[in-house]
């Protein structure tokens, strides 16, 4: 029986697990209830299981019946600080917490892959590491798991690593999508505090107004980006937080703003850091003020190995037939901490369209929305692709 047929046979169990995870989402690095459900789903399988110490991770190793290298499969488990607005029988029971990014599907598909591969353990030409990861949403969960040894869990570094991510819009339902090279951006944080001198709003010439300077900085940053960086190696700087003042007639001592910075190359990542500081310090000096700027490094660029991305495409075609996989024409500005894994191991990160059939992927609420919906129908196919990537990659390496 093929992986796709076997996965369809376990569809009801996959849906049940996904709904259970969706009902009780957890945020960050510590996901005790999620970890408990993952361990229960893996119970009885021939796996070597370890749980994390700094986080509620689960690392499971399946030893193949034939000698060979190791392959890693990763699924993230954490939710978002979002209050769900969907009217579902399995909607989140916890206000302010929701699986709005589909990680409940990733966890379920990876658990399904563990079952599929365990059933064919004797044919497996090597080992598979199942990486159930908390803390992807801004908590460096992958970095923590790497620090605790997930990449060496099988005794040797994997020859390849694969991750998957569902999307509630953008990609047509049931289609897989990826690309060689950069597929998701680096995400850094630029924070600025403008130091001035407070005063009365009626006499601004007696004060040093930090708000006016900060507003000018925000505009100047956008101009700097378009005049410094090639549009074919894009840079995005978006100010998402701006704070200053307490009343309409008071000039405050300081104003603050924070921006997200997205890049696709280390060259631009280094250059934009320098140019951002130069711009805000220059504008501050022009106003007789002082600017304190900091640049927080976030997730690096997610880069698909070209060989492994091609292998993922061929595997999807072999598994589901032509037309179920397409090459993304350009990278996505979102970020992903699977980038840390791909910095150490060649691999591929693949998207899976999970928009419900009654919604238009072009207009449906995107991931992170309180109205984001994901179709359970993709669960068997996701589990089957995970399993087939590992099985076929090991077969080709033996």
C-alpha positions in Angstrom: 0.0 0.0 0.0 1.4 3.4 -0.9 2.0 6.2 1.6 -1.0 8.2 0.1 -3.3 5.2 0.6 -2.1 4.5 4.1 -2.4 8.1 5.0 -6.0 8.3 3.8 -6.8 5.2 5.9 -5.8 7.1 9.0 -7.6 10.3 8.0 -10.1 10.2 10.9 -7.3 9.8 13.5 -5.4 12.7 12.0 -8.4 14.9 12.0 -9.2 14.0 15.6 -5.6 14.8 16.7 -5.6 18.1 14.8 -8.9 19.2 16.4 -7.7 18.3 19.8 -4.6 20.4 19.4 -6.6 23.3 17.9 -8.9 23.3 20.9 -6.1 23.8 23.5 -3.4 25.9 21.8 -0.3 26.9 23.7 2.2 29.7 23.1 5.9 29.9 23.3 8.5 27.4 24.4 6.5 25.6 27.1 3.6 23.6 25.7 2.9 20.8 28.2 -0.5 19.8 27.0 0.6 19.8 23.4 3.7 17.7 24.3 1.5 15.3 26.1 -0.8 14.9 23.1 2.2 14.3 20.8 3.6 11.7 23.1 0.3 9.9 23.2 0.1 10.0 19.4 3.5 8.4 19.2 2.9 5.8 21.9 3.5 2.2 20.8 5.6 3.2 17.8 9.2 1.8 17.6 10.8 5.2 18.4 13.6 6.5 20.6 12.0 9.5 22.2 13.5 12.4 24.2 11.8 15.5 25.5 13.5 18.9 25.9 14.7 20.5 29.0 14.6 24.2 28.1 11.4 23.7 26.1 8.5 21.3 25.7 10.0 19.6 22.6 9.8 16.0 21.4 12.6 14.4 19.5 11.8 10.9 18.1 14.2 8.7 16.2 13.1 5.8 14.0 15.9 3.3 13.3 15.5 1.8 9.9 15.8 -1.9 9.2 18.6 -1.3 6.7 21.8 0.7 7.3 22.0 4.2 6.0 22.2 7.9 6.9 19.7 10.1 8.7 17.0 12.5 7.5 15.2 15.0 9.7 11.5 16.0 9.4 10.3 19.0 11.4 6.9 20.1 12.5 6.3 23.2 14.8 3.7 23.0 17.6 3.1 26.5 19.1 0.1 28.8 18.6 -0.3 32.6 18.5 -1.6 35.2 21.0 -4.8 35.7 18.9 -8.4 35.3 19.9 -10.2 33.1 17.4 -13.2 34.4 15.6 -14.2 31.3 13.8 -17.4 29.5 14.8 -16.1 25.9 14.8 -17.0 22.9 17.0 -13.3 22.6 17.8 -12.5 26.3 18.1 -9.9 27.4 20.7 -11.1 27.1 24.3 -8.6 29.7 25.4 -9.2 33.4 24.8 -6.1 35.1 23.4 -4.6 31.9 22.1 -5.2 30.3 18.7 -3.6 28.1 16.1 -3.9 30.8 13.6 -0.8 29.7 11.7 -1.6 26.1 11.2 1.0 24.5 13.4 -1.6 22.1 14.7 -1.7 20.7 11.2 2.1 20.5 11.0 2.2 18.6 14.3 -0.5 16.2 13.2 1.1 15.6 9.8 4.4 14.8 11.4 2.8 12.4 13.8 1.1 10.8 10.9 4.4 10.5 9.0 5.9 8.8 12.1 3.2 6.1 11.9 3.6 5.7 8.1 7.3 5.2 8.3 7.1 3.0 11.4 4.9 0.6 9.4 7.7 0.3 6.8 10.6 0.4 9.2 12.2 -2.7 7.8 12.4 -1.2 4.3 13.9 2.1 5.6 17.5 2.5 4.6 18.6 4.7 7.5 17.2 6.7 10.4 14.5 9.4 10.6 14.6 12.2 13.2 11.1 13.6 13.9 11.5 17.2 15.3 8.4 18.4 17.2 9.3 22.0 17.9 7.8 24.6 20.2 8.5 28.3 20.0 8.6 29.0 16.3 6.6 32.2 16.6 9.4 34.4 17.6 10.9 32.3 20.4 13.9 30.7 18.7 12.5 27.2 19.3 14.6 25.6 16.5 17.8 27.2 17.9 17.0 25.8 21.4 16.4 22.3 20.0 19.7 22.5 18.0 21.4 23.5 21.2 19.9 20.4 22.9 21.2 18.1 20.2 18.3 17.5 17.8 20.6 17.5 14.8 22.7 14.7 16.3 19.8 12.7 17.8 20.4 9.8 15.4 24.1 9.7 16.2 25.2 11.6 13.1 24.2 14.8 11.3 21.3 14.3 8.9 22.1 14.4 5.2 18.8 16.3 4.6 16.1 18.1 6.5 12.5 18.9 5.4 9.9 21.2 6.8 6.4 22.0 5.7 4.0 24.9 6.3 0.3 25.2 5.5 -1.2 28.5 4.3 -4.8 29.5 4.6 -4.7 31.6 1.4 -2.3 32.5 -1.4 -1.5 28.9 -2.5 -4.5 27.0 -4.1 -5.9 24.2 -2.0 -4.0 21.0 -2.0 -1.0 22.3 -4.0 2.6 22.2 -2.7 4.9 25.1 -3.5 8.6 25.8 -2.9 11.6 27.2 -4.7 15.4 26.8 -4.7 17.4 29.4 -2.9 15.9 32.0 -0.6 12.3 31.2 0.1 11.6 33.3 3.3 13.2 36.5 4.6 15.4 37.3 7.5 13.4 39.2 10.1 15.1 41.7 12.3 13.9 44.5 14.7 15.1 48.1 14.5 14.2 50.2 17.6 14.8 53.9 18.0 14.4 56.3 21.0 14.6 60.0 20.1 15.8 62.1 23.0 14.7 65.7 23.0 13.7 68.4 25.6 10.1 68.7 26.7 8.1 71.9 26.8 4.7 73.5 26.2 3.0 72.9 22.9 2.4 76.6 22.5 6.1 77.5 22.4 7.8 74.7 20.5 10.8 76.9 19.8 11.7 76.7 23.5 11.8 72.8 23.4 13.4 70.2 21.3 10.5 68.2 19.8 11.3 64.5 19.5 8.0 63.7 17.8 8.6 65.9 14.8 12.1 64.4 14.3 10.8 60.8 14.8 8.1 61.4 12.2 10.7 62.7 9.8 12.9 59.6 10.5 10.0 57.2 9.6 9.6 58.9 6.2 13.4 59.2 5.6 13.8 55.4 6.2 11.4 54.6 3.4 13.3 56.9 1.0 16.6 55.4 2.1 15.4 51.9 1.2 14.3 52.8 -2.3 17.5 54.8 -3.0 19.9 52.3 -1.5 18.7 48.8 -2.4 18.1 47.0 -5.7 14.5 46.0 -6.0 15.6 42.6 -7.3 17.2 41.9 -3.9 14.4 43.5 -1.9 14.5 45.1 1.5 11.4 46.0 3.5 11.4 48.3 6.5 8.0 48.8 8.2 7.4 50.9 11.3 4.7 49.0 13.3 4.9 50.8 16.6 5.2 54.6 17.4 4.8 56.2 20.8 5.3 59.7 22.0 3.7 62.2 24.3 0.8 62.2 26.8 -1.3 65.2 25.8 -2.0 67.5 22.9 -0.3 70.6 24.5 2.8 68.9 25.9 6.0 68.3 24.0 7.5 65.2 25.5 11.2 64.5 26.3 11.3 61.5 24.0 9.5 59.5 21.3 10.0 55.8 20.4 9.3 53.6 17.4 10.0 50.0 16.3 10.3 48.6 12.8 10.5 45.1 11.3 13.3 44.7 8.8 13.1 42.0 6.1 16.0 41.0 3.8 17.0 38.1 1.5 20.8 38.4 1.5 23.4 38.7 4.2 25.0 41.5 2.2 21.8 43.6 2.4 21.1 42.5 6.0 24.5 44.0 7.0 24.1 47.1 4.9 20.6 48.0 6.0 21.6 47.8 9.7 24.3 50.4 9.1 22.1 52.6 6.9 19.2 52.7 9.3 21.4 53.9 12.1 23.0 56.5 9.9 19.6 57.9 8.8 18.1 58.3 12.3 21.3 59.7 13.8 21.6 62.2 10.9 18.0 63.4 11.2 18.4 63.7 15.0 21.5 65.8 14.6 19.8 68.0 12.1 17.2 68.8 14.7 19.7 69.2 17.5 18.5 66.0 19.1 20.0 62.6 19.9 18.8 59.2 18.7 19.5 55.9 20.5 19.1 53.1 17.9 19.4 49.3 18.4 19.2 46.5 15.8 17.9 43.1 17.1 18.9 40.2 14.9 16.0 37.8 14.4 15.6 34.7 12.2 18.0 34.5 9.3 17.0 34.0 5.6 15.4 30.6 5.0 17.4 29.1 2.1 16.4 25.9 0.3 19.2 23.8 -1.1 18.7 23.7 -4.8 19.2 19.9 -5.0 16.8 19.2 -2.1 14.2 21.6 -3.5 14.3 19.7 -6.8 14.1 16.4 -5.0 11.0 17.6 -3.1 9.4 18.6 -6.4 10.1 15.2 -7.9 8.8 13.4 -4.8 5.6 15.3 -4.9 5.1 14.6 -8.6 5.8 10.9 -8.0 3.4 10.7 -5.1 0.5 12.8 -6.3 1.0 13.1 -10.1 1.9 16.2 -12.1 0.2 19.4 -11.3 0.2 19.2 -7.5 3.5 21.1 -7.1 4.6 24.5 -8.5 7.7 26.6 -8.1 7.1 29.9 -6.3 8.1 32.7 -8.7 9.5 34.8 -5.8 10.4 34.4 -2.1 7.9 35.3 0.7 8.6 38.1 3.1 7.6 36.1 6.1 10.3 34.5 8.3 10.8 31.1 9.7 13.1 29.6 12.3 13.6 26.4 10.3 16.2 28.7 8.7 18.5 27.7 11.6 18.2 24.0 10.6 18.8 24.8 6.9 22.0 26.7 7.8 23.4 23.5 9.2 21.8 20.8 7.0 20.9 21.0 3.3 17.1 20.7 2.9 13.9 22.2 1.7 10.9 24.1 3.2 7.6 23.4 1.3 4.3 25.2 1.5 1.0 23.4 1.3 -2.2 25.2 0.3 -4.9 24.5 3.0 -7.6 27.1 2.1 -11.1 25.6 2.6 -12.9 24.8 -0.7 -15.6 27.4 0.1 -13.1 30.2 0.2 -11.1 32.0 -2.5 -7.3 31.7 -1.8 -6.8 35.1 -3.3 -9.0 36.8 -0.7 -9.2 34.4 2.2 -7.8 35.6 5.6 -4.1 34.9 5.7 -2.1 33.0 8.4 -2.1 34.8 11.8 -5.6 36.2 11.2 -8.2 35.4 13.9 -10.4 34.3 11.0 -7.8 32.0 9.4 -9.2 28.6 8.5 -7.3 25.5 7.4 -8.9 22.5 5.6 -8.5 19.1 7.3 -8.5 17.5 3.9 -4.8 18.3 3.5 -3.7 16.3 6.5 -3.2 12.9 4.8 -1.4 14.4 1.9 1.0 16.3 4.2 1.7 13.2 6.2 2.3 11.2 3.1 4.7 13.8 1.6 6.7 14.0 4.9 7.0 10.2 4.9 7.9 9.9 1.2 10.5 12.6 1.4 12.3 10.7 4.2 11.8 7.3 2.7 12.9 8.2 -0.8 15.8 10.4 0.3 17.2 7.5 2.3 16.6 5.1 -0.5 18.6 7.3 -2.8 21.4 7.7 -0.4 21.9 4.0 0.3 
